[in-house]
Each structure stands twice: as structure tokens, then as C-alpha cells.
Amino acid sequence: MSSHVEQNLVEGNKAYAAAFTQGHLALPPSQKYAVLTCMDARIDPAAAFNIPLGAAHVIRNAGASARDAFRSLVISQQLLGTTEVLLVKHTGCGMLTFDNDTARGLVKKNKGEAAAKEVENIDFITFSELEEQVKDDVAWLKSKAVEEGVGVTGWIYEVETGQVRKVV
């Protein structure tokens, strides 16, 4: 028997597919931009940022890290023609609540020594100041040669209100 999560996926997909009419959309995003945001389940990028299907790439990772998403951004730009990046971090982000040592300690406690060895050299890319990290990630992206000619802006989404504000 399927788990509740699998059942939800299958049943939800049946309803979605029954009404789906946009299989004709082109591979490159029609509005030529990428949104990099957090994987936080409280963010619905399409709804919150008014992104129609096929309009933009939406790249998500823990903390909306530019460094973690760089491979995807290069592919988005160089292979699929995007010319703008909107980096959107958010209030209440879990990446503000721990550091590398804490993450590694939790892995060791929960999964044991072998798992701890697997993450001993991982930088979890945590941060302590939200607005400063938006500025830092935007500056880091702008410093890359592959980003020359690409517009990069930084934003903060407020999970409490659903509002977004431009930082840089």
C-alpha cells in the first residue's frame, strides 16, 4: 500500500493532468529570468511572485544559496537563455538557526559515525544576518565572469505577510 505522501502525489497529479493544457510550452523560459529561493515549504514561488508556467526557472535550495545554486544558474543562462536572476531569501529561514558544527552534530547523533564522516567537510552555508546574506549572495554572483551582462537583484520575502521587498 502507498504511503499518504505517495497517494497524495498520485491523486493530485491525476487531477492536474486531467486539466493540463500547457504541454506545448518551450523549454527555455519565456520571460528569460530565474528565481532563486529557499526550499521552505511556506513559500509558493509561482503564486507569491506571479510566475506563470513556462515563464521562469525556479531554483530552490536551503537558504536560497547562490553558491549552492550556481551550477543551475549557469545552465539556466548559458543553455537556456535567461538574462536575469532574482535572489529571494525569507524571514524565519531555518538557515539562521544553526551553524556547521550543530548540523554535523545532529547528523552524528541521529545517524552515527559513518554518516557523520559523510558530512564532515560539507559547508551547510548557514548565515546569521538575513539582509547581509542577500547582499553577499548578490555581490558573489555579480563577481562571476559568467554573470557579466546578467541582471541580479536581491529580495526578502516575509513569510508572515506574503510581501516581498527589494534589498539590492
SVG drawing of the C-alpha trace seen along z (x, -y; Angstrom):
<svg xmlns="http://www.w3.org/2000/svg" viewBox="-9 -48 45 50">
<polyline fill="none" stroke="black" stroke-width="0.4" points="0.0,0.0 1.2,-3.5 2.1,-6.0 0.0,-9.1 2.6,-11.2 2.7,-8.9 -1.0,-8.7 -1.3,-12.5 1.2,-12.8 -0.7,-10.3 -4.2,-11.6 -3.1,-15.2 -1.4,-14.5 -4.4,-12.8 -6.5,-16.0 -3.7,-18.2 -3.1,-16.1 -6.8,-15.9 -6.9,-19.7 -3.4,-20.2 -3.3,-22.2 0.2,-23.6 2.3,-20.8 3.2,-23.0 5.4,-25.4 9.0,-25.8 12.0,-24.5 13.6,-27.9 11.7,-30.2 9.6,-32.7 10.4,-35.6 14.1,-34.8 14.7,-35.0 15.5,-32.7 14.3,-33.0 16.5,-31.5 14.6,-31.0 14.6,-28.8 13.1,-25.3 11.0,-26.4 7.5,-24.8 5.9,-28.0 6.9,-29.6 4.9,-29.0 7.1,-30.8 4.6,-30.7 1.8,-32.3 3.9,-34.6 6.0,-36.0 3.3,-35.8 5.3,-33.3 3.1,-31.8 4.0,-28.2 6.9,-28.4 7.9,-31.9 10.9,-31.4 13.2,-28.9 12.6,-28.5 15.7,-27.1 15.3,-26.2 17.7,-25.1 18.2,-25.5 18.6,-29.2 18.4,-30.3 22.2,-30.0 23.8,-31.4 26.9,-29.2 24.8,-26.1 22.7,-27.1 25.5,-28.3 25.5,-25.2 21.8,-25.5 22.2,-29.3 24.9,-28.7 22.8,-26.1 19.8,-28.4 21.8,-31.2 24.2,-29.6 22.0,-26.8 18.5,-28.2 19.0,-31.9 18.0,-33.6 19.3,-37.1 18.2,-38.0 18.3,-36.4 16.0,-37.3 17.5,-36.0 14.8,-35.7 15.6,-34.8 13.0,-35.0 12.2,-35.8 12.2,-32.9 14.6,-30.9 15.9,-27.8 19.5,-28.6 19.5,-31.4 19.1,-28.9 22.2,-26.7 25.8,-26.5 28.0,-23.9 29.0,-22.3 25.4,-22.0 24.4,-20.3 27.3,-17.9 26.5,-17.1 22.9,-16.3 23.9,-14.0 26.2,-12.2 23.6,-11.9 20.8,-10.8 22.7,-8.6 26.0,-7.6 29.7,-7.9 29.5,-6.7 27.0,-9.4 29.0,-12.0 32.0,-11.2 30.0,-11.8 29.2,-15.4 32.3,-16.3 33.5,-18.6 30.2,-20.0 29.6,-23.7 25.9,-24.0 26.1,-27.7 24.3,-29.0 24.1,-32.7 23.2,-34.9 22.1,-38.1 19.4,-37.8 19.7,-41.2 23.5,-41.0 23.4,-37.5 21.1,-38.7 23.7,-41.4 26.6,-39.0 25.0,-36.4 24.1,-39.1 27.7,-40.5 29.1,-37.0 27.0,-36.3 27.9,-39.7 31.6,-38.9 31.5,-35.8 32.5,-36.2 29.6,-34.0 27.3,-36.6 28.5,-39.6 25.6,-41.2 23.1,-39.3 20.9,-41.4 21.0,-40.2 18.7,-41.6 18.2,-40.5 14.9,-40.4 13.4,-39.3 10.1,-37.5 8.2,-37.9 6.6,-34.6 4.4,-36.3 2.7,-38.7 3.4,-37.3 5.1,-40.6 8.4,-40.9 10.8,-43.8 13.9,-44.6 17.2,-44.8 19.7,-45.3"/>
</svg>
